[in-house]
Amino acid sequence: MGEDTYRRPSWDEYFLGLMDEVGKRATCDRGRSGCIVVRDKQIVCTGYVGSPPGFPHCDEGGHLMKKVVEEDGTSRMHCVRTIHAEQNAICQAAKHGISLKGGTLYCKMEPCRVCAMLIISVGITKVIAKKKYHAAQDTRDMFQQARVELVVVEDEVEQYSGQ
């Protein structure tokens, strides 16, 4: 086998590639995140970062930044104009009556705390994130307690503007 021999992607590589493609529809340049939920190697729903229908998008109206202050006093800015990709995927499934129980969720970075709670609540049992999220310790702890398997493919923190 030569260097030009084609290597078929694994299922995880395939779904992460599709997740990246879904993220191209995102309307907030602070993440351009996508999400796919899969059950039995079949995509059951997708989502990307964007405002609710009928509301302005970050790409159109700018970011809606809010200051978040942590218990240790550190602060960071967070855009609250959009719904996270994971939330949009879960909403899409709910809108169409699709159960996510036992599913695997593919996302750009480890989910935030709110997304983690939703993921646990709908019965998703595995999360595969492309990269780490700078504020994911609560998520890691909750997933461990809820027995949601978390796999982070690349050992680096996702970087985005205004982090």
C-alpha atoms as a printed R data frame, in Angstrom:
    type eleno elety resid chain resno       x      y      z
1   ATOM     1    CA   MET     A     1   0.000  0.000  0.000
2   ATOM     2    CA   GLY     A     2   1.455  3.317 -1.109
3   ATOM     3    CA   GLU     A     3   1.120  6.776  0.364
4   ATOM     4    CA   ASP     A     4  -1.845  7.488 -1.897
5   ATOM     5    CA   THR     A     5  -3.887  4.610 -0.494
6   ATOM     6    CA   TYR     A     6  -7.276  5.841  0.610
7   ATOM     7    CA   ARG     A     7  -8.095  5.407  4.292
8   ATOM     8    CA   ARG     A     8 -11.784  5.226  5.014
9   ATOM     9    CA   PRO     A     9 -12.701  7.413  8.016
10  ATOM    10    CA   SER     A    10 -13.908  5.780 11.221
11  ATOM    11    CA   TRP     A    11 -17.514  6.427 12.210
12  ATOM    12    CA   ASP     A    12 -16.372  9.048 14.732
13  ATOM    13    CA   GLU     A    13 -14.202 10.804 12.116
14  ATOM    14    CA   TYR     A    14 -17.114 10.721  9.667
15  ATOM    15    CA   PHE     A    15 -19.616 12.232 12.119
16  ATOM    16    CA   LEU     A    16 -17.113 14.848 13.366
17  ATOM    17    CA   GLY     A    17 -16.537 15.892  9.751
18  ATOM    18    CA   LEU     A    18 -20.281 16.256  9.227
19  ATOM    19    CA   MET     A    19 -20.521 18.185 12.507
20  ATOM    20    CA   ASP     A    20 -17.954 20.662 11.141
21  ATOM    21    CA   GLU     A    21 -20.047 21.024  7.973
22  ATOM    22    CA   VAL     A    22 -23.226 21.680 10.013
23  ATOM    23    CA   GLY     A    23 -21.310 24.359 11.943
24  ATOM    24    CA   LYS     A    24 -20.822 26.338  8.725
25  ATOM    25    CA   ARG     A    25 -24.496 27.394  9.066
26  ATOM    26    CA   ALA     A    26 -23.772 29.023 12.452
27  ATOM    27    CA   THR     A    27 -24.474 32.741 12.728
28  ATOM    28    CA   CYS     A    28 -22.074 33.673 15.564
29  ATOM    29    CA   ASP     A    29 -18.386 33.993 14.711
30  ATOM    30    CA   ARG     A    30 -17.343 33.260 18.292
31  ATOM    31    CA   GLY     A    31 -17.695 29.555 17.686
32  ATOM    32    CA   ARG     A    32 -19.349 28.569 14.423
33  ATOM    33    CA   SER     A    33 -20.245 25.376 16.261
34  ATOM    34    CA   GLY     A    34 -22.267 22.493 14.922
35  ATOM    35    CA   CYS     A    35 -23.735 19.415 16.563
36  ATOM    36    CA   ILE     A    36 -24.998 16.039 15.395
37  ATOM    37    CA   VAL     A    37 -26.850 13.414 17.418
38  ATOM    38    CA   VAL     A    38 -26.547  9.856 16.168
39  ATOM    39    CA   ARG     A    39 -28.248  6.604 17.133
40  ATOM    40    CA   ASP     A    40 -27.266  3.251 15.594
41  ATOM    41    CA   LYS     A    41 -24.932  5.039 13.114
42  ATOM    42    CA   GLN     A    42 -27.839  7.142 11.811
43  ATOM    43    CA   ILE     A    43 -28.099 10.922 12.209
44  ATOM    44    CA   VAL     A    44 -31.285 11.747 14.110
45  ATOM    45    CA   CYS     A    45 -30.847 15.534 14.383
46  ATOM    46    CA   THR     A    46 -28.421 18.392 13.878
47  ATOM    47    CA   GLY     A    47 -28.014 21.870 15.292
48  ATOM    48    CA   TYR     A    48 -25.775 24.896 14.983
49  ATOM    49    CA   VAL     A    49 -25.198 28.122 16.897
50  ATOM    50    CA   GLY     A    50 -27.857 30.646 15.950
51  ATOM    51    CA   SER     A    51 -30.556 32.971 17.213
52  ATOM    52    CA   PRO     A    52 -34.156 31.819 17.607
53  ATOM    53    CA   PRO     A    53 -36.242 32.149 14.433
54  ATOM    54    CA   GLY     A    54 -37.165 35.764 13.734
55  ATOM    55    CA   PHE     A    55 -34.442 37.245 15.962
56  ATOM    56    CA   PRO     A    56 -31.320 39.034 14.673
57  ATOM    57    CA   HIS     A    57 -28.161 36.968 14.320
58  ATOM    58    CA   CYS     A    58 -24.731 38.020 15.617
59  ATOM    59    CA   ASP     A    59 -23.503 38.176 12.018
60  ATOM    60    CA   GLU     A    60 -26.225 40.790 11.346
61  ATOM    61    CA   GLY     A    61 -26.707 42.720 14.589
62  ATOM    62    CA   GLY     A    62 -23.489 42.087 16.495
63  ATOM    63    CA   HIS     A    63 -22.941 40.146 19.674
64  ATOM    64    CA   LEU     A    64 -25.061 40.528 22.810
65  ATOM    65    CA   MET     A    65 -22.312 40.229 25.397
66  ATOM    66    CA   LYS     A    66 -22.888 39.668 29.113
67  ATOM    67    CA   LYS     A    67 -20.246 39.526 31.828
68  ATOM    68    CA   VAL     A    68 -20.060 36.244 33.739
69  ATOM    69    CA   VAL     A    69 -18.306 36.359 37.111
70  ATOM    70    CA   GLU     A    70 -17.018 33.081 38.533
71  ATOM    71    CA   GLU     A    71 -16.945 32.234 42.254
72  ATOM    72    CA   ASP     A    72 -13.187 32.895 42.369
73  ATOM    73    CA   GLY     A    73 -13.773 36.434 41.069
74  ATOM    74    CA   THR     A    74 -12.540 35.883 37.533
75  ATOM    75    CA   SER     A    75 -14.799 37.220 34.829
76  ATOM    76    CA   ARG     A    76 -15.332 36.520 31.148
77  ATOM    77    CA   MET     A    77 -17.655 37.755 28.469
78  ATOM    78    CA   HIS     A    78 -20.356 35.497 27.028
79  ATOM    79    CA   CYS     A    79 -22.562 36.116 23.986
80  ATOM    80    CA   VAL     A    80 -26.212 35.421 24.884
81  ATOM    81    CA   ARG     A    81 -27.818 36.266 21.526
82  ATOM    82    CA   THR     A    82 -27.651 32.704 20.230
83  ATOM    83    CA   ILE     A    83 -28.736 29.204 21.168
84  ATOM    84    CA   HIS     A    84 -25.860 26.729 21.409
85  ATOM    85    CA   ALA     A    85 -25.531 24.017 18.762
86  ATOM    86    CA   GLU     A    86 -26.314 21.277 21.295
87  ATOM    87    CA   GLN     A    87 -29.444 23.115 22.451
88  ATOM    88    CA   ASN     A    88 -30.598 23.631 18.866
89  ATOM    89    CA   ALA     A    89 -30.114 19.937 18.057
90  ATOM    90    CA   ILE     A    90 -32.123 18.912 21.133
91  ATOM    91    CA   CYS     A    91 -34.849 21.455 20.244
92  ATOM    92    CA   GLN     A    92 -34.949 20.137 16.678
93  ATOM    93    CA   ALA     A    93 -35.491 16.602 17.966
94  ATOM    94    CA   ALA     A    94 -38.219 17.786 20.356
95  ATOM    95    CA   LYS     A    95 -39.959 19.742 17.583
96  ATOM    96    CA   HIS     A    96 -40.150 16.576 15.478
97  ATOM    97    CA   GLY     A    97 -40.859 14.083 18.282
98  ATOM    98    CA   ILE     A    98 -37.519 12.264 18.036
99  ATOM    99    CA   SER     A    99 -36.152 10.494 21.106
100 ATOM   100    CA   LEU     A   100 -32.432 11.015 21.774
101 ATOM   101    CA   LYS     A   101 -32.273  8.320 24.459
102 ATOM   102    CA   GLY     A   102 -29.128  6.234 24.063
103 ATOM   103    CA   GLY     A   103 -27.724  8.552 21.413
104 ATOM   104    CA   THR     A   104 -24.218  9.857 20.823
105 ATOM   105    CA   LEU     A   105 -23.725 13.609 20.463
106 ATOM   106    CA   TYR     A   106 -20.867 15.017 18.344
107 ATOM   107    CA   CYS     A   107 -19.834 18.628 19.021
108 ATOM   108    CA   LYS     A   108 -17.029 21.095 18.337
109 ATOM   109    CA   MET     A   109 -15.992 21.525 21.983
110 ATOM   110    CA   GLU     A   110 -17.023 20.114 25.333
111 ATOM   111    CA   PRO     A   111 -20.550 21.318 26.120
112 ATOM   112    CA   CYS     A   112 -21.213 24.124 28.587
113 ATOM   113    CA   ARG     A   113 -22.935 23.397 31.896
114 ATOM   114    CA   VAL     A   114 -26.466 24.186 30.604
115 ATOM   115    CA   CYS     A   115 -25.999 22.019 27.507
116 ATOM   116    CA   ALA     A   116 -24.627 19.225 29.713
117 ATOM   117    CA   MET     A   117 -27.781 19.304 31.847
118 ATOM   118    CA   LEU     A   118 -29.961 19.060 28.725
119 ATOM   119    CA   ILE     A   119 -27.821 16.235 27.303
120 ATOM   120    CA   ILE     A   120 -28.194 14.279 30.538
121 ATOM   121    CA   SER     A   121 -31.933 15.014 30.737
122 ATOM   122    CA   VAL     A   122 -32.725 13.687 27.243
123 ATOM   123    CA   GLY     A   123 -30.813 10.443 27.827
124 ATOM   124    CA   ILE     A   124 -27.807 10.903 25.533
125 ATOM   125    CA   THR     A   125 -25.192  8.436 26.765
126 ATOM   126    CA   LYS     A   126 -22.034  9.510 24.934
127 ATOM   127    CA   VAL     A   127 -20.533 12.849 23.886
128 ATOM   128    CA   ILE     A   128 -17.651 13.111 21.446
129 ATOM   129    CA   ALA     A   129 -16.116 16.590 21.376
130 ATOM   130    CA   LYS     A   130 -13.455 17.676 18.921
131 ATOM   131    CA   LYS     A   131 -11.725 19.964 21.472
132 ATOM   132    CA   LYS     A   132 -11.796 21.003 25.115
133 ATOM   133    CA   TYR     A   133 -13.838 23.955 26.397
134 ATOM   134    CA   HIS     A   134 -12.133 26.404 28.783
135 ATOM   135    CA   ALA     A   135 -15.004 26.257 31.311
136 ATOM   136    CA   ALA     A   136 -15.960 22.581 31.162
137 ATOM   137    CA   GLN     A   137 -15.080 21.253 34.618
138 ATOM   138    CA   ASP     A   138 -18.734 21.325 35.771
139 ATOM   139    CA   THR     A   139 -19.680 19.452 32.597
140 ATOM   140    CA   ARG     A   140 -17.032 16.791 33.187
141 ATOM   141    CA   ASP     A   141 -18.191 16.318 36.788
142 ATOM   142    CA   MET     A   142 -21.881 16.091 35.825
143 ATOM   143    CA   PHE     A   143 -21.220 13.662 32.970
144 ATOM   144    CA   GLN     A   144 -19.215 11.447 35.323
145 ATOM   145    CA   GLN     A   145 -22.023 11.471 37.896
146 ATOM   146    CA   ALA     A   146 -24.666 10.752 35.227
147 ATOM   147    CA   ARG     A   147 -22.498  8.091 33.543
148 ATOM   148    CA   VAL     A   148 -22.375  9.968 30.234
149 ATOM   149    CA   GLU     A   149 -19.191  8.950 28.451
150 ATOM   150    CA   LEU     A   150 -17.143 11.970 27.334
151 ATOM   151    CA   VAL     A   151 -14.457 11.632 24.668
152 ATOM   152    CA   VAL     A   152 -12.339 14.639 23.686
153 ATOM   153    CA   VAL     A   153 -10.496 13.937 20.436
154 ATOM   154    CA   GLU     A   154  -7.912 16.746 20.452
155 ATOM   155    CA   ASP     A   155  -6.093 17.660 23.659
156 ATOM   156    CA   GLU     A   156  -6.400 21.414 23.184
157 ATOM   157    CA   VAL     A   157  -8.832 24.123 24.236
158 ATOM   158    CA   GLU     A   158 -11.021 25.640 21.498
159 ATOM   159    CA   GLN     A   159 -10.060 29.297 21.011
160 ATOM   160    CA   TYR     A   160 -12.479 31.988 19.834
161 ATOM   161    CA   SER     A   161 -12.698 35.783 19.878
162 ATOM   162    CA   GLY     A   162 -13.489 37.478 23.180
163 ATOM   163    CA   GLN     A   163 -13.007 34.276 25.193
